[in-house]
């Protein structure tokens, strides 16, 4: 509603005669009154107000219309529904979300990062790339990242424990959900042995946000090291943490989960006797653990990819917060992603 300014009368009534409706905005007494000084000399009479000011009767005439508009505006506001009070929980894995890891089922999982790529380049120069790790890293590095214009090797060539492009996108998610959201760490980085790496990540995020950042909450440390264990840990958090909050003041509860489930596809998941063969089934499972007195919405961003090499080996990757995954997350938050594909 446009702001309007109402002016009160600029002058007080000075007449010693009783007020009449015709004299409310005049400093002269009515003509019928004989005004004089104690010595009998008539006093100096000021000109009529209309001679030097706008006709104030028009202001008086407009007031009822403004009052009607004000009452109508209040009635309109009262008829509109209150804006939804949304609570957002952002669940964050780190390995496979803010960095990239690969495995082939025959060798230990490897991170695609600066150190490993440099080691691979040295081995290739020496012709010593017959081991399974080198072949897996070489095959994975040449694969184009999901939704990106770069390969995984090009995307991660300057990265250490996390990929800068993925952290930038994560920061955009933080800015979108706002300070009222709760950021929940689900990664193994929440364990004490990874405290140094976690502190480095929080420092990097703080610099990009231009303010101090710390993960607000963490899932329980007692968790099976499996995809099912991770999913149960998140559902347990939803079940145990939320009842202690002021849920009655919330009209919508949304949970955004960034997770690669230990570089596993969803068809291996099964919780409480329920198979989780697709993203939608995982989301329904998580929603079933949220309070029933709110609108419940869960969104899983499964940062996982797999492909076959020329030799027929299947490589599985925690592919990170690639553009495709980032775009899906921002769409869930009703926001437009900034930046570009890499």
BELRA-V31099 format. One record per backbone hydrogen bond with DSSP energy under -0.5 kcal/mol. NH is the residue of the N-H (numbers start at 1). CO is the residue of the C=O. Records with the same first field share a line. If there is no record, write none. Layout:
NH: CO + CO
This chain:
6: 4
23: 20
24: 21
26: 23
33: 30
35: 33
37: 41
40: 37
43: 35
46: 44
51: 48
52: 49
53: 49
56: 54
58: 55
59: 55
60: 56
61: 57
62: 58
63: 59
64: 60
65: 62
66: 62
67: 63
68: 64
69: 65
70: 66
71: 67
72: 68
73: 69
74: 70
75: 71
76: 72
77: 73
78: 74
79: 75
80: 76
86: 84
87: 252
89: 254
90: 88 + 182
91: 89 + 256
92: 184
93: 258
97: 94
98: 94
99: 94
101: 318
102: 110
103: 316
110: 102
112: 100
113: 111
114: 159
117: 113
118: 114
119: 115
120: 116
121: 117
122: 118
123: 119
124: 120
125: 121
126: 122
127: 123
128: 123
129: 127
135: 131
136: 132
137: 133
138: 134
139: 135
140: 136
141: 137
142: 138
143: 140
145: 150
148: 145
152: 143
153: 141
155: 151
156: 152
157: 153
159: 156
160: 162
163: 98
167: 163
168: 164
169: 165
170: 166
171: 167
172: 168
173: 169
174: 170
175: 171
176: 172
177: 173
178: 174
181: 178
182: 88
183: 181
184: 90 + 182
185: 183 + 217
186: 92 + 184
187: 92
190: 187
191: 188
194: 191
195: 192
198: 194
199: 195
200: 196
201: 197
202: 198
203: 199
204: 200
205: 201
206: 202
207: 203
208: 204
209: 205
210: 206
211: 206
216: 183
217: 183
219: 185
223: 221
226: 224
230: 226
231: 227
232: 228
233: 229
234: 230
235: 231
236: 232
237: 233
238: 234
239: 235
240: 236
241: 237
242: 237 + 238
244: 241
245: 242
247: 245
249: 246
250: 247
251: 85
252: 85
253: 295
254: 87
255: 297
256: 89
257: 255 + 299
258: 91 + 256
259: 257 + 301
264: 260
268: 265
269: 266 + 276
271: 274
274: 271
275: 273
276: 269
282: 278
283: 279
284: 280
285: 281
286: 282
287: 283
288: 284
289: 286
290: 287
294: 291
295: 251
296: 294
297: 253
299: 255
301: 257 + 299
302: 300
303: 259 + 301
304: 302
305: 317
307: 315
309: 313
312: 309
315: 307 + 313
316: 103 + 314
317: 305
318: 101
319: 303 + 317
320: 96 + 303
321: 97
322: 320
324: 146
326: 322
327: 323
328: 324
329: 325
330: 326
331: 327
332: 328
333: 329
334: 331
335: 330
337: 335
